[in-house]
Amino acid sequence: MQKQLIECVPNISEGRDSKIIETVSQIVETVEGVKLLDVDPGKATNRTVITFVGEPQPVIEAAFRLIKKAAELIDMSKQTGEHPRFGATDVCPLVPISGITLAETAKYAHKLGERVGKELGIPGYFYETAAKEEKRKNLANCRSGEYEGLAKKLTDPNWKPDFGPAAFNTDVARTGATAISARDFLIAYNVNLNTTSTRRANAIAFDIREAGRVKREGDPITGKKVLDAHGEPERVPGKLKAVKGIGWYIDEYGIAQISYNLTNISITSMHEAFDESCKAALERGIRVTGSEIIGLIPLQAMLDAADYYLIKQERSLGISESEKIKIAVKSLGLDDLKPFHPEEKIIEYMLGNDDKKLIDFKLDDFADETAGESMAPGGGSIAAYVGTLGVSLGTMVANLSAHKAGWDDQWEFFSNWAVKGQAYKEQLLFLVDEDTHAFNKIIDGFRMPKDTDDEKEARALAIENATIYATEIPFKVMETAFQSMEVMQAMLKDGLQNSLSDAGVGVLCARTAVIGAYFNVRINAKDIKNREFAEKILAKAASIYKQTIAIENDTIAYIDSKM
């Protein structure tokens, strides 16, 4: 069963005092199983975005401790800042990451809010998916009036808090209120402008954000508001859905920014918001100089941005993930104000994997590990890695061909082959480590106790299952390496002829991977008790082996005819 993981992204109303920020953020790591991912303070906004992740129960415990500590250290009666706010912990959203639905996450938001109200005496509201009524779904409605209007709001029957006291007492005057939610992944995204005008930045924000601007008669700024049949102001909608935005001036950088919340990146992506902002800014005589991400971002959002700009440039999409990240950073100007470190900003990279993989080794260390006394990595892992090198060469030829002068009308054809090559490469890289894991499963089986009949039976079953798996993995290496040869064959025929030898070496590497993995299939299959399974996989492996030898011979003959 997939582990349940949620992310918590509390925003505290302190962005200047480093001691307070550190004390509040570090409290989350006092809860076992919770990982602090990011602390992003803003001096001008006087606000810090803190991000941590874990299983639901530990996360809401960590969130409770954070809210408590922030209430102890931040006095809202003395707090000022550019960002809208009404509490020491202003907002505390919970975001489902894996193994849990948004509705389930909302139940944890309710548990957290009820505890904050009862044990800490802090009033607050549930918003987004956790909202108890429609008008409270929108955070802006819950926070309207901000801290200065809180005394009046708490006593308004229409805005009675969802949790905590409905009175602006001495304690609440210090802590303010807190908004707690369950929501989809939100990207806090700021676009930098070459102006100091907040009014101009706001105008661009109103052009873009879904809510747009209030419709007025005559002058769009000072004109009389146009009211609808219910007496409510009519609005001129903005260009993009699922986008909230305002303009502000950031003294720290000496520029105005448009501050966006992208509430559903499947509807409006980061790169769409950036491009539309560029267009709207130019229409007003302003230039976008770059952008910044507050907090963390999903890897896919960065890769989507890279693909978007590569397509616009008619460049191959079949490049490595690290290169795509560089493209996204430069295209969006994410390093305009300060360096952008992917390992600190991309959520998947922050979560990481503490297990050392073979493919993480440097080349010389990998060779040393292979040459050592340990039986792993062995021939299966090496076969998979040689296959990786082979398809990497084929992918290189596809990328070179996509960028060749005079072949611009074929860039998409070669890009498609490069994308296929990257997919084969990633699968083979996975199999490098998986072959070693499969071998280790056999060793684990032999180490099981065998003192009783039950233990002997369990041990025999574990060894049989592990042996079958250790046969399936090299077969998968065979299959993948064989299939990857289509990339090199296409490049031999249609790619750069100056790279004929590169594609040829790629075929020979793939051939080595197939034959090497075939040896592993045969040596492991002989120990399988289930002979029906063993004979079937051996027959399929033999067929792939024969086809591979034929392709090798054809490739050598073809290259000989061209040289």
C-alpha positions in Angstrom: 0.0 0.0 0.0 1.3 3.4 -1.0 2.4 5.5 2.0 0.2 8.6 2.7 2.2 11.8 2.5 1.0 15.4 2.9 2.8 18.6 2.6 2.2 21.5 5.0 3.0 25.1 4.0 2.4 27.5 6.9 3.1 31.2 6.3 4.2 33.1 9.4 4.0 36.8 9.7 7.7 37.3 10.3 10.3 37.7 7.6 13.0 39.8 9.2 14.0 38.4 12.5 16.2 35.4 11.7 16.2 34.0 15.3 12.4 33.9 15.3 12.2 32.4 11.8 14.7 29.7 12.8 13.1 28.8 16.1 9.6 28.5 14.5 10.7 26.5 11.5 13.0 24.1 13.4 10.2 23.1 15.8 8.7 20.9 13.1 11.7 18.6 13.2 11.0 17.8 16.8 8.3 15.5 15.4 9.7 12.1 14.3 8.9 11.3 10.6 8.5 15.0 9.5 11.1 16.5 7.1 11.6 20.2 6.9 12.0 21.0 3.2 12.2 24.8 2.8 12.2 28.1 4.7 11.7 31.1 2.5 11.7 34.5 4.3 10.8 37.8 2.7 11.9 41.0 4.3 9.6 43.5 2.5 6.5 41.2 2.9 7.6 40.4 6.5 6.5 36.9 5.9 8.1 33.5 5.8 6.9 30.4 3.9 7.8 27.2 5.6 7.4 23.8 3.9 7.6 20.4 5.5 6.3 16.9 4.6 5.4 13.6 6.2 2.6 11.2 7.0 -0.7 13.0 8.0 -0.7 12.5 11.8 3.0 13.6 12.4 2.5 16.5 10.0 -0.5 18.0 11.9 1.4 17.5 15.2 4.3 19.5 13.7 1.9 22.1 12.4 0.3 22.5 15.8 3.7 22.9 17.5 4.7 25.5 14.8 1.4 27.5 15.3 2.0 27.4 19.1 5.6 28.6 18.8 4.7 31.4 16.3 2.0 32.6 18.7 4.5 32.8 21.5 7.2 34.7 19.5 5.2 37.0 17.1 3.2 39.9 18.4 0.6 40.8 15.7 -0.2 44.2 17.4 3.3 45.3 16.3 3.6 43.6 13.0 3.7 45.4 9.6 4.4 44.1 6.1 3.4 44.3 2.4 1.6 41.0 2.4 -2.1 40.7 3.5 -2.1 39.0 6.9 -4.2 38.6 10.0 -2.3 36.2 12.2 1.1 35.1 13.6 0.6 31.9 11.6 -1.4 33.5 8.9 -2.3 30.5 6.8 -1.6 26.8 7.2 -2.6 24.8 4.2 -2.3 21.0 4.0 -1.5 19.5 0.5 -2.0 15.9 -0.5 1.3 14.5 -2.1 0.7 10.8 -2.4 -1.6 8.0 -1.2 -4.3 10.4 0.1 -7.2 12.3 -1.4 -8.0 16.0 -1.0 -11.2 15.1 0.9 -9.2 12.9 3.3 -6.6 15.7 3.8 -9.5 18.1 4.7 -10.4 15.9 7.6 -6.9 16.4 9.0 -7.2 20.2 8.5 -10.4 20.1 10.7 -8.5 18.1 13.4 -5.7 20.6 13.4 -8.1 23.6 13.5 -10.2 22.2 16.4 -7.0 21.6 18.4 -5.6 25.1 17.7 -8.9 26.6 18.8 -9.3 24.5 22.0 -5.7 24.3 23.2 -4.2 27.5 22.0 -7.2 29.8 22.1 -6.5 31.1 18.6 -9.5 31.8 16.4 -9.5 30.8 12.7 -11.3 29.8 9.5 -11.3 26.8 7.3 -10.8 27.7 3.6 -10.5 25.9 0.2 -11.6 22.2 0.4 -11.7 22.4 4.2 -14.3 25.3 4.1 -17.5 24.7 6.0 -19.5 27.1 3.8 -19.2 28.4 0.3 -18.1 32.0 1.1 -15.3 30.8 3.2 -13.6 28.8 0.4 -11.8 31.9 -0.8 -8.9 32.9 1.5 -9.3 36.5 0.5 -12.8 36.5 2.0 -11.6 34.9 5.2 -8.8 37.4 5.6 -10.6 40.5 4.4 -10.1 43.4 6.7 -6.8 41.8 7.7 -5.5 42.1 11.3 -6.7 45.7 11.7 -10.3 44.6 11.0 -10.2 41.4 13.1 -11.8 42.8 16.2 -14.9 43.7 14.2 -14.9 40.6 12.1 -14.8 38.1 15.1 -18.0 39.6 16.5 -19.9 39.6 13.2 -22.4 36.6 13.3 -21.7 36.1 9.6 -18.0 35.6 10.3 -18.0 33.7 13.5 -14.7 31.7 13.6 -14.8 28.0 12.6 -12.6 27.3 15.7 -11.4 29.3 18.7 -12.9 32.3 20.5 -15.2 34.7 18.8 -13.7 37.6 20.7 -10.8 39.9 20.3 -9.3 39.4 23.7 -5.8 40.2 24.9 -4.4 36.9 23.7 -6.0 37.2 20.3 -4.7 40.8 19.9 -1.3 39.2 20.1 -1.8 36.0 18.0 -4.3 37.2 15.5 -6.3 34.5 13.6 -5.2 31.6 11.5 -6.7 30.2 8.3 -6.3 26.4 7.8 -7.1 24.6 4.6 -6.7 21.5 2.5 -5.9 22.4 -1.1 -4.2 21.3 -4.3 -0.6 22.1 -4.9 -0.3 25.9 -5.2 2.6 27.7 -6.7 3.4 31.0 -5.2 5.1 32.8 -8.1 6.3 36.4 -8.5 7.1 38.1 -11.8 9.7 40.8 -11.7 9.2 44.2 -13.5 11.6 46.9 -14.6 9.5 49.5 -12.7 9.0 50.7 -9.2 5.3 51.5 -9.7 2.9 49.3 -7.6 0.0 50.8 -9.6 1.4 49.6 -12.9 2.1 46.2 -11.4 -1.4 45.9 -10.1 -2.8 46.9 -13.5 -0.9 44.0 -15.1 -2.1 41.6 -12.3 -5.7 42.7 -13.0 -5.1 42.0 -16.7 -4.0 38.4 -15.9 -5.8 37.1 -12.8 -9.1 35.3 -13.1 -11.0 37.8 -10.9 -9.8 40.6 -13.3 -10.9 44.1 -12.2 -14.0 46.0 -11.2 -15.9 47.4 -14.2 -16.1 51.2 -14.2 -17.8 53.9 -16.2 -15.4 56.2 -18.1 -12.0 56.2 -16.4 -11.0 52.6 -15.6 -9.4 53.7 -12.3 -11.5 56.6 -10.9 -14.7 56.0 -12.8 -18.0 55.0 -11.0 -18.4 51.3 -10.4 -20.8 49.5 -12.6 -23.3 47.4 -10.5 -25.2 44.3 -11.5 -28.9 43.6 -10.8 -28.1 42.6 -7.2 -26.1 45.7 -6.5 -22.8 44.0 -6.7 -19.9 45.4 -8.7 -19.5 43.9 -12.1 -16.1 42.6 -13.1 -14.0 42.5 -16.2 -12.4 39.0 -16.0 -8.7 38.5 -16.5 -7.0 36.4 -19.1 -6.2 33.3 -17.1 -8.2 30.9 -15.0 -7.1 29.5 -11.6 -4.8 32.5 -11.0 -4.9 35.1 -8.2 -2.6 38.1 -8.3 -1.7 41.5 -6.9 1.1 44.0 -7.6 3.5 45.3 -4.9 6.8 47.1 -4.5 9.7 45.1 -2.9 12.2 47.4 -1.2 14.7 44.5 -0.8 15.1 44.4 -4.6 14.0 47.9 -5.5 11.5 46.7 -8.0 7.7 46.1 -8.4 6.5 42.6 -8.7 3.3 40.8 -9.7 2.6 38.2 -7.0 0.6 35.3 -8.3 -0.9 32.3 -6.7 -1.3 29.6 -9.4 -4.0 27.5 -7.7 -4.3 24.8 -10.4 -1.3 24.4 -12.7 -3.1 21.9 -14.9 -5.4 24.8 -15.9 -2.8 27.6 -15.9 0.9 26.7 -15.9 3.7 28.8 -14.6 5.1 29.4 -18.1 1.7 30.5 -19.3 1.4 33.0 -16.5 4.9 34.3 -17.3 4.3 34.7 -21.0 1.0 36.5 -20.6 2.6 38.8 -18.0 5.3 39.6 -20.5 2.7 40.5 -23.1 0.6 42.6 -20.8 3.7 44.4 -19.4 4.9 45.3 -22.9 1.5 46.8 -23.8 2.1 49.2 -20.8 5.7 50.0 -21.7 7.1 47.8 -19.0 9.5 44.8 -19.4 9.5 41.6 -17.4 13.0 40.9 -16.2 12.5 37.5 -14.6 10.5 35.7 -11.9 10.9 33.8 -8.6 9.3 30.8 -7.0 8.3 31.2 -3.3 8.6 27.9 -1.5 8.8 24.7 -3.6 7.6 23.5 -7.0 6.8 20.1 -8.5 9.4 18.8 -10.9 6.8 18.3 -13.7 6.0 22.1 -13.7 9.7 22.8 -14.5 9.8 20.1 -17.1 6.6 21.4 -18.7 8.1 24.9 -18.9 11.3 23.6 -20.5 9.3 21.7 -23.1 7.1 24.7 -23.8 10.2 26.9 -24.6 12.0 24.1 -26.5 9.0 23.7 -28.8 8.9 27.5 -29.4 12.5 27.4 -30.3 12.0 24.3 -32.5 14.6 22.4 -30.4 14.7 18.7 -29.5 12.7 17.6 -26.4 14.9 14.5 -26.0 17.5 16.1 -23.7 18.3 15.1 -20.1 16.2 16.2 -17.1 19.1 18.4 -15.8 19.4 20.2 -19.1 15.6 20.8 -19.1 15.8 22.4 -15.7 18.5 24.8 -16.9 16.3 25.7 -19.9 13.3 26.4 -17.6 15.4 28.5 -15.2 16.9 30.7 -18.0 13.6 31.0 -19.9 11.6 32.1 -16.8 14.5 34.2 -15.4 14.3 32.3 -12.1 17.9 33.4 -11.4 17.1 37.1 -12.0 17.2 38.2 -8.3 19.2 35.4 -6.7 20.7 32.0 -7.7 18.1 29.3 -8.3 19.2 25.9 -6.8 17.0 23.1 -8.1 18.0 20.8 -5.3 16.6 23.3 -2.8 13.5 24.4 -4.8 12.1 21.2 -6.5 10.0 19.1 -4.1 11.0 15.7 -5.5 14.7 16.7 -5.3 14.2 17.8 -1.7 12.5 14.6 -0.7 15.2 12.7 -2.5 16.3 9.1 -1.7 18.9 8.4 1.0 19.8 5.1 -0.5 23.1 5.2 -2.5 22.5 3.9 -6.0 25.0 2.5 -8.4 24.1 5.1 -11.0 24.9 7.8 -8.5 28.6 6.7 -8.5 31.2 8.6 -10.4 32.6 6.5 -13.3 35.9 5.6 -11.6 34.0 4.7 -8.4 31.6 2.6 -10.3 34.5 0.7 -11.9 36.1 0.2 -8.4 32.8 -1.0 -7.0 32.5 -3.5 -9.8 36.1 -4.7 -9.4 35.9 -5.2 -5.7 35.3 -8.4 -3.7 31.5 -8.1 -3.6 29.6 -10.2 -6.1 27.4 -7.2 -7.0 27.2 -5.3 -9.2 27.7 -8.2 -11.6 27.2 -9.0 -15.3 23.5 -8.1 -15.3 24.0 -4.5 -14.0 27.0 -4.0 -16.3 24.9 -5.2 -19.3 22.2 -2.7 -18.4 24.7 0.1 -18.1 26.3 -0.8 -21.4 22.8 -0.7 -23.0 22.4 2.8 -21.4 25.5 4.0 -23.1 24.3 2.6 -26.4 21.0 4.3 -26.5 22.6 7.5 -25.2 24.7 7.5 -28.3 21.7 7.0 -30.5 19.9 9.9 -28.7 22.9 12.1 -29.1 22.8 11.6 -32.9 19.1 12.4 -32.9 19.7 15.7 -31.0 22.6 16.7 -33.2 20.4 16.0 -36.3 17.5 18.0 -34.9 19.9 21.0 -34.6 21.6 20.7 -37.9 21.5 23.9 -40.1 19.2 23.4 -43.1 17.3 20.6 -41.4 14.9 22.9 -39.5 11.8 21.3 -41.1 12.9 17.9 -39.6 13.5 19.0 -36.0 10.3 17.4 -34.8 11.1 14.1 -36.4 14.5 13.9 -34.7 13.1 15.3 -31.4 10.6 12.4 -31.3 13.4 9.9 -31.7 15.5 11.6 -29.0 12.5 11.5 -26.6 12.2 7.7 -27.3 15.9 7.4 -26.6 15.6 9.2 -23.3 12.8 6.9 -22.2 14.9 3.8 -23.0 17.9 5.3 -21.3 15.9 5.9 -18.1 14.5 2.4 -18.1 18.0 0.9 -18.5 19.4 3.1 -15.8 16.7 1.8 -13.4 17.6 -1.8 -14.4 21.3 -1.2 -13.5 20.4 -1.1 -9.8 17.4 -3.4 -10.0 19.6 -6.2 -11.2 21.7 -5.9 -8.1 18.6 -5.7 -5.9 17.3 -8.9 -7.6 20.5 -10.7 -6.8 20.4 -9.5 -3.2 16.9 -11.0 -2.8 18.3 -14.4 -3.6 21.1 -14.0 -0.9 18.4 -12.8 1.6 16.4 -16.0 0.8 19.4 -18.3 1.5 20.0 -16.5 4.8 16.5 -17.3 6.1 16.3 -19.8 9.0 15.7 -23.5 8.2 15.3 -25.1 11.6 11.7 -26.2 11.3 9.6 -27.6 8.4 7.6 -24.3 8.2 10.9 -22.3 8.1 12.2 -24.6 5.4 9.1 -24.2 3.3 9.1 -20.4 3.7 12.8 -20.3 2.8 12.4 -22.4 -0.3 9.5 -20.3 -1.5 11.4 -17.1 -0.9 14.4 -18.5 -2.9 12.2 -19.6 -5.8 10.4 -16.2 -6.0 13.7 -14.4 -5.8 15.3 -16.6 -8.5 12.3 -16.0 -10.8 12.7 -12.2 -10.3 16.4 -12.4 -10.8 15.6 -14.0 -14.2 12.9 -11.5 -15.1 15.1 -8.5 -14.6 17.9 -9.5 -17.0 15.2 -10.5 -19.5 13.9 -7.0 -19.2 17.4 -5.7 -19.9 17.5 -7.8 -23.0 14.1 -6.6 -24.1 14.7 -2.9 -23.5 18.2 -2.9 -25.0 16.9 -4.8 -28.1 14.0 -2.3 -28.5 16.3 0.6 -28.1 18.2 -0.4 -31.2 15.4 1.2 -33.2 16.8 4.6 -32.3 20.3 3.8 -33.6 18.9 2.1 -36.7 16.8 5.2 -37.5 19.8 7.5 -37.0 22.0 5.3 -39.2 19.5 5.7 -42.0 18.2 9.3 -41.5 20.6 11.0 -39.0 23.8 12.9 -39.6 26.1 10.8 -41.7 29.1 12.3 -40.0 27.8 10.5 -36.8 27.4 7.1 -38.6 30.1 5.6 -36.3 28.4 6.9 -33.2 25.1 5.3 -34.1 27.1 2.1 -35.0 28.8 2.0 -31.6 25.4 2.5 -30.0 24.1 -0.6 -31.8 27.2 -2.6 -30.7 26.6 -1.5 -27.0 23.0 -2.5 -27.2 24.0 -5.9 -28.7 26.5 -6.4 -25.8 23.7 -5.6 -23.3 21.4 -8.1 -24.9 23.9 -10.9 -25.0 25.3 -10.2 -21.5 21.8 -10.1 -20.1 21.0 -13.4 -22.0 23.8 -15.1 -20.2 22.2 -14.0 -16.9 18.8 -15.2 -17.9 20.2 -18.6 -18.7 22.3 -19.1 -15.6 19.4 -18.0 -13.3 16.7 -19.9 -15.1 18.5 -23.2 -14.6 17.7 -23.0 -10.8 14.0 -22.2 -11.2 11.8 -25.1 -10.0 8.9 -24.0 -12.1 10.2 -25.4 -15.3 7.2 -24.3 -17.4 8.0 -20.6 -16.5 11.7 -21.2 -17.1 11.3 -22.8 -20.5 8.9 -20.0 -21.6 11.2 -17.2 -20.7 14.3 -19.0 -22.1 12.5 -19.3 -25.5 11.6 -15.6 -25.6 15.1 -14.7 -24.6 16.6 -16.9 -27.4 14.4 -15.2 -30.0 15.6 -11.7 -28.9 19.2 -13.0 -29.0 18.9 -14.2 -32.6 17.2 -11.0 -33.8 19.9 -8.9 -32.1 22.7 -10.8 -33.8 21.0 -10.3 -37.2 20.7 -6.5 -36.5 24.4 -6.4 -35.5 25.4 -8.1 -38.8 23.2 -5.8 -40.9 24.6 -2.7 -39.1 28.2 -3.7 -39.7 27.5 -4.4 -43.4 25.7 -1.1 -43.8 28.5 0.9 -42.2 31.1 -1.0 -44.3 29.1 0.0 -47.4 29.2 3.7 -46.4 32.8 4.0 -45.5 
